[in-house]
Amino acid sequence: MKVQKTEKAAFRFNFAQPLVEGVILDRYKRFLADIRLENGDLVTAHVANSGSMKTCWQPEAPAILTVEPPDSKRKLKYTLQAVKMPDGWVGVNTLNPNRAVFQAISTGKIEELSGYRYIQSESKTTTGSRFDLALFSDYEDAALKEVSLNPKRVGQIEEVCDSGLSPCLIEIKNATLKEGDGVIFPDAKTERGQKHLLHLIEMKQKGFRSIILFFAGRNEAKWVGPARLIDPRYAELLEQAVAKGVEAIGLQVKVSRHGLDIVGTIPVKL
């Protein structure tokens, strides 16, 4: 399945301030990275990424970090946000795609996901899966009995074109593993990701619009697809999901020193 690229004004998700620059020396134990800051200080930063980060870093590559406020009780003061590879910046904080997409939809900036009135993050369903986002037009929709609603996590979408859309569930995947001129997902075997696909199929059969959304967080990525050699089962389930009506959307993202720009969609190659 291919999704045609759309021309759409960029939505900017800014990294938190203050920002500091340095170079990455090593990444280890999944959640740690040694960084040499511009002033020469050596620090250990938190890495919010449980994947392999293959092709996303190399020793002495430029890095962008955020700094925790002085009153923070966090043990590590710095968080790694992006690394500059030969083909450009790569977003490595896997918490950011969910935040960016939530904000972009809330302000009506993603055309393919427009027309809804409400948005909720971390939506638990009767399948047992918790999906990143749920979009809906009406609290009273009978299908919403399949989703646990928490008013504290529900936001109102600014631009609404159509209030008669079917409720929608979205699972977001940060795709950064470089393959040719595209990116693939996952960069390590993911049984959790496989389960999400099975449950998206189930929710589609219950009447929901169901979407697997690949956030191509790497500059110059022209397409996104499954990493067949790393997780062949995931690739197989993705094909099955699309064949049964689950939508696969690839978001084109430009990463910079300052944040993430969502600029349109790119093809999803199965």
Summary of the structure (lengths in Angstrom):
residues: 270
radius of gyration: 18.6
end to end distance: 6.4
largest distance: 59.1
contacts: 892
relative contact order: 0.18
helix: 18%
strand: 40%
